[in-house]
Amino acid sequence: MENIFDTVELNNGVRMPAFGLGTSGNKDQTVCNDTIKAAVEAGYRLIDTAQMYGNEEQVGKAIHQVDLSDKNLFITSKVDNPNHGYEAASKAIDESLEKLGLDYIDLYLIHWPVVEGRGENWKEDNIETWRALEDAYEAGKVKAIGVSNFMVKHLENLIANCRIKPMVNQIRLHPGVLQEETVVFCEKEQIVVEAWSPLSPIKQMSEDDKVQAMTKKYGKSVAQLLLRFSLQHNFVPLTKSSHPERVVENADVFDFKISDEDMDYLNSLKFDDLKAPDVDEEK
Ligand SMILES: NC(=O)c1ccc[n+]([C@@H]2O[C@H](COP(=O)([O-])OP(=O)(O)OC[C@H]3O[C@@H](n4cnc5c(N)ncnc54)[C@H](OP(=O)(O)O)[C@@H]3O)[C@@H](O)[C@H]2O)c1
């Protein structure tokens, strides 16, 4: 990726920004306003929210406070776990539209594949929930649809039973959590991979001498190295901060390249306390 305005093409032809702002944990209206304003000014165009974060309304207000007419923002939200099933998911999409104050949502995802009370029937449950997303897509309420935290078996189940293939899979990805099997499968199926929590190992990596040497060599912070790492994997990183100055810092990752040797080192890192979530555990 050359700059923050670069996009990736989804399998339906829609172009999605290749770098995004996360919002989880940001519920305060002033924090949402300030961070989203700083983000848009710094060039972020993708903003990721979810019903689960309880901040669609705040994010909606914040995106409307910025002059959006020429900004072409790309907004993502996700169906919350208790809203699985055709009827509830259809209603959830309408609620997200209402809360965000939008005529359409750019990307809508199933947040989690195995949800409380429906664990044994996750296959049928995902197919029914997905059908609601497909119908909303065909009705123009959402411009792209996808999933989150889906592993290969969850994706295979959907692909075998859907009319419209998922366009995106949003999963946890960073040094120590590379989820190769899922990433390779998504590449093969032309499903764009988004990386959530790309800054997870920031503390551990700050204590690593080789990473410290890299910060000096590239003149970048550990956060910036982690986001660049994600981009060089062709993931679409979603990064969040409650501090506008960090939002700006995190976007300054398009003027350097991590060498192959340094990428190899970052790829080799393992952290006992940072693992991919067990998505088969009902949530
Ligand atoms: N689909 C899913 O299941 C799922 C799960 C998790 C997250 N997500 C999405 O992915 C987004 C990103 O994940 P995340 O929220 O975990 O974000 P992240 O960007 O990986 O990490 C955010 C944390 O790093 C800190 N931080 C941010 N910039 C920093 C910097 N430059 N220097 C030092 N610390 C910095 C933040 O603290 P401050 O806020 O205090 O700056 C916050 O504690 C979420 O917001 C959400 O939209 C999706």
The ligand as a MOL file (V3000), in Angstrom:
LIG
                    3D

  0  0  0     0  0            999 V3000
M  V30 BEGIN CTAB
M  V30 COUNTS 48 52 0 0 0
M  V30 BEGIN ATOM
M  V30 1 N -14.5410 -8.4320 15.0150 0
M  V30 2 C -14.1140 -8.5670 16.2430 0
M  V30 3 O -14.4200 -9.5530 16.9520 0
M  V30 4 C -13.2630 -7.4940 16.8310 0
M  V30 5 C -12.5950 -7.6800 18.0470 0
M  V30 6 C -11.8010 -6.6610 18.5130 0
M  V30 7 C -11.6740 -5.4880 17.8000 0
M  V30 8 N -12.3520 -5.3130 16.6210 0 CHG=1
M  V30 9 C -12.2630 -4.0670 15.8210 0
M  V30 10 O -10.9140 -3.8080 15.5750 0
M  V30 11 C -10.5810 -2.5390 16.1120 0
M  V30 12 C -9.1410 -2.5130 16.5350 0
M  V30 13 O -8.9050 -3.3640 17.6260 0
M  V30 14 P -8.4920 -2.7120 19.0210 0
M  V30 15 O -9.5570 -1.8060 19.4920 0
M  V30 16 O -8.0800 -3.8260 19.8920 0 CHG=-1
M  V30 17 O -7.3130 -1.7660 18.5620 0
M  V30 18 P -5.7260 -1.7710 18.5050 0
M  V30 19 O -5.4450 -0.6270 17.6000 0
M  V30 20 O -5.1370 -3.0790 18.2170 0
M  V30 21 O -5.3110 -1.4270 19.9980 0
M  V30 22 C -5.9120 -0.4180 20.6990 0
M  V30 23 C -5.1500 -0.2340 21.9990 0
M  V30 24 O -3.8530 0.2860 21.7150 0
M  V30 25 C -3.7160 1.5920 22.2880 0
M  V30 26 N -3.0700 2.4310 21.2620 0
M  V30 27 C -3.5880 2.8740 20.1100 0
M  V30 28 N -2.6760 3.5790 19.4160 0
M  V30 29 C -1.5470 3.5900 20.1660 0
M  V30 30 C -0.2650 4.1570 19.9820 0
M  V30 31 N 0.0520 4.8320 18.8980 0
M  V30 32 N 0.6550 3.9820 20.9660 0
M  V30 33 C 0.3400 3.2730 22.0750 0
M  V30 34 N -0.8510 2.6930 22.2990 0
M  V30 35 C -1.7930 2.8510 21.3380 0
M  V30 36 C -5.1090 2.0490 22.6110 0
M  V30 37 O -5.1040 2.8480 23.7620 0
M  V30 38 P -5.8050 4.2830 23.7680 0
M  V30 39 O -7.2070 4.1030 23.2320 0
M  V30 40 O -5.7620 4.6830 25.2080 0
M  V30 41 O -4.9570 5.1420 22.8740 0
M  V30 42 C -5.8410 0.7400 22.8960 0
M  V30 43 O -5.5880 0.3050 24.2150 0
M  V30 44 C -11.6070 -2.3520 17.2230 0
M  V30 45 O -11.6970 -1.0180 17.6750 0
M  V30 46 C -12.8280 -2.8540 16.5480 0
M  V30 47 O -13.3480 -1.8800 15.6680 0
M  V30 48 C -13.1220 -6.3070 16.1160 0
M  V30 END ATOM
M  V30 BEGIN BOND
M  V30 1 1 1 2
M  V30 2 2 2 3
M  V30 3 1 2 4
M  V30 4 1 4 5
M  V30 5 2 4 48
M  V30 6 2 5 6
M  V30 7 1 6 7
M  V30 8 2 7 8
M  V30 9 1 8 9
M  V30 10 1 8 48
M  V30 11 1 9 10
M  V30 12 1 9 46
M  V30 13 1 10 11
M  V30 14 1 11 12
M  V30 15 1 11 44
M  V30 16 1 12 13
M  V30 17 1 13 14
M  V30 18 2 14 15
M  V30 19 1 14 16
M  V30 20 1 14 17
M  V30 21 1 17 18
M  V30 22 2 18 19
M  V30 23 1 18 20
M  V30 24 1 18 21
M  V30 25 1 21 22
M  V30 26 1 22 23
M  V30 27 1 23 24
M  V30 28 1 23 42
M  V30 29 1 24 25
M  V30 30 1 25 26
M  V30 31 1 25 36
M  V30 32 1 26 27
M  V30 33 1 26 35
M  V30 34 2 27 28
M  V30 35 1 28 29
M  V30 36 1 29 30
M  V30 37 2 29 35
M  V30 38 1 30 31
M  V30 39 2 30 32
M  V30 40 1 32 33
M  V30 41 2 33 34
M  V30 42 1 34 35
M  V30 43 1 36 37
M  V30 44 1 36 42
M  V30 45 1 37 38
M  V30 46 2 38 39
M  V30 47 1 38 40
M  V30 48 1 38 41
M  V30 49 1 42 43
M  V30 50 1 44 45
M  V30 51 1 44 46
M  V30 52 1 46 47
M  V30 END BOND
M  V30 END CTAB
M  END
